[in-house]
Amino acid sequence: MTALLAAVPAFAGGQKEAAQREFKIWHYESDAGAMGVAWAEAMKQFQAKHPDVKIVYENKGFEQIRQTAQMILNSDEAPDVMEYNKGNATAGMLSKQGLLTDLTAEAAARGWDKILSPSLQTTCRYSPDGVMGSGKWYGVTNYGEYVMAYYNEDLFAKNGLAIPKTFAELENVLAKFAGAGITPIVLSGAEYPSQHLYYELALSKADRKMINAYQLYQGDFNFNNPAFSWAADKMVEWLDKGYIGKEAVSMKAEDMGVAFTNGQAPIMVSGSWWYGRFMTEISSFKWSIGLFPGNKMSPGSSGNIWVVPQKSKNKDLAYDFISITLQPDIQALLGNAGGIPVNADLAKITDPKVKDLIAKFNTLNAEDGLAFYPDWPAAGFYDLLVSNIQDLLLGKKTTPQFLDSLNKSYKEGR
């Protein structure tokens, strides 16, 4: 846990200062990541604007916030503002339960509704039933994100292989690495990365109509369809062929990222939230990114959102802090640190690698390629996907059993 405590003098003008307001901020970004870097600067600017306020910042783990949010937000220990997962099963569920503050009036008064495009507002707004995309504002995003393939170009060059552009080329590369005794894809099966890879595979066979039925309830959806069934079979096939290591089933996301950072794997399929960290931490090999080979759609959306708990004791300060994170200077800092800004002067983004990251996001966005995330549609679906993909890879469930399990929970939780 990190604490940022502002030093404020105990006396001013010869009089003892009144009790100091404490402003509690929680988020789960790494200090070296793009969002962590930008938000640290936002805290400094907030402190300068509010010198009489004591900032208490706590860096929480992703899983820690995800698993305890409902309990914490329903208590007097709630922070004043915190980063939280967007989507029906997370922010949508909490908004429906009355645990989040309605930000609609602030969005209009502070211009957030002008800064964020309608597509980026999708994850900020929720209906009375907790379905994203319409209704009141319960969160504010300040960055974009998407899932991609990260490549260790040195390992590719050493093995005489080119970065794949099509799915057929990808499978050829996987076979060549495996044949050389190298496990090509590093994957976390104990957390979110495995479901992102599964979803990427399904998206290679899906269309927008299917995804909108799945994510936005615009029509009937059943997991027993050719796209999601094929994706499940392909995950098992890749494990059997050694394209994914057996250790992946129990690997944590952090361990996956560290393995790629250390040059141990040619390919990692995960999100843009790693990008800024890799820019800082990878110096021993050349790396690059690409959209999942052959796909027109990818998991992605606006970034996670700032929410203001209903029990926040300093809502006015929370609104000020959110506005600071959307300032063009903070957004440019986020971009230059490897994030995807939503309100930056792109002329001030100088790093070629970051320009490449943003360009690929803009391509996805322009081509209606952001397919959200597979755990969003139903309450409790994140844990269900993790455990069921583990069972699938361990051979504890066949593909039909896997799909039936997802169907049952999807219908109950949507």
Sequence and secondary structure as in RCSB ss.txt:
>XXXX:A:sequence
MTALLAAVPAFAGGQKEAAQREFKIWHYESDAGAMGVAWAEAMKQFQAKHPDVKIVYENKGFEQIRQTAQMILNS
DEAPDVMEYNKGNATAGMLSKQGLLTDLTAEAAARGWDKILSPSLQTTCRYSPDGVMGSGKWYGVTNYGEYVMAY
YNEDLFAKNGLAIPKTFAELENVLAKFAGAGITPIVLSGAEYPSQHLYYELALSKADRKMINAYQLYQGDFNFNN
PAFSWAADKMVEWLDKGYIGKEAVSMKAEDMGVAFTNGQAPIMVSGSWWYGRFMTEISSFKWSIGLFPGNKMSPG
SSGNIWVVPQKSKNKDLAYDFISITLQPDIQALLGNAGGIPVNADLAKITDPKVKDLIAKFNTLNAEDGLAFYPD
WPAAGFYDLLVSNIQDLLLGKKTTPQFLDSLNKSYKEGR
>XXXX:A:secstr
         SEETTEE    EEEEEEE   TTSHHHHHHHHHHHHHHHH TTEEEEEEE  HHHHHHHHHHHHTS
TT  SEEEE  SIIIIIHHHHTT B   HHHHHHTTHHHHS HHHHTTTEE TT  BTSSEE  EE EEEEEEEE
EEHHHHHHTT     SHHHHHHHHHHHHHTT   EE  SSSTHHHHHHHHHHHTT  HHHHHHHHH  S   S S
HHHHHHHHHHHHHHHTTSB GGGGG  HHHHHHHHHTT  SEEEEEGGGHHHHHHH  SS EEEESSTT S BSE
EE  EEE BTT S HHHHHHHHHHHTSHHHHHHHHHTT EESS  GGG   HHHHHHHHHHHHHHHTT B B TT
SSSTTHHHHHHHHHHHHHHTSS HHHHHHHHHHHHHHH 
